[in-house]
C-alpha cells in the first residue's frame, strides 16, 4: 500500500463531496489524466469487487469523454479476481494512450 498522504486522504473518508471529490479533481489536474476510483465501504455488508460492478464500470468509463490517459485506484477487501482483471482490461481498452492502476 502506498504511503502517499493524498492516497490515504482519498480512502480514509466516506465523505465524497467534501473530501474525495476535490482530491480526485486535484489529482486529475496534476496528472493531466482521468482518475477513477473504486473504494469499497468497510461498513457495507457486501464490500468487495463482484460481477455486478462490470456494468457500472462500463457506464463510468463511457462518462470519461475522450480521455486517452487514465489512472485507477482500487481499495477493496477482496472479491472476484476475474472481475478485477476485467475492469483493468476495460480501462486499458478505454485509455489508449496511457493507463496505470
C-alpha positions, 0 to 999 in steps of 0.5 A: 500500500502506498504511503502517499498522504493524498492516497490515504486522504482519498480512502480514509473518508466516506465523505465524497463531496467534501473530501474525495471529490476535490482530491480526485479533481486535484489529482486529475489536474496534476496528472493531466489524466482521468482518475477513477476510483473504486473504494469499497465501504468497510461498513457495507455488508457486501464490500468487495469487487463482484460481477455486478460492478462490470456494468457500472464500470462500463457506464463510468468509463463511457462518462470519461469523454475522450480521455486517452490517459487514465489512472485507477485506484482500487481499495477493496477487501477482496472479491472476484479476481476475474472481475478485477482483471476485467475492469483493468482490461476495460480501462486499458481498452478505454485509455489508449494512450496511457493507463496505470492502476 
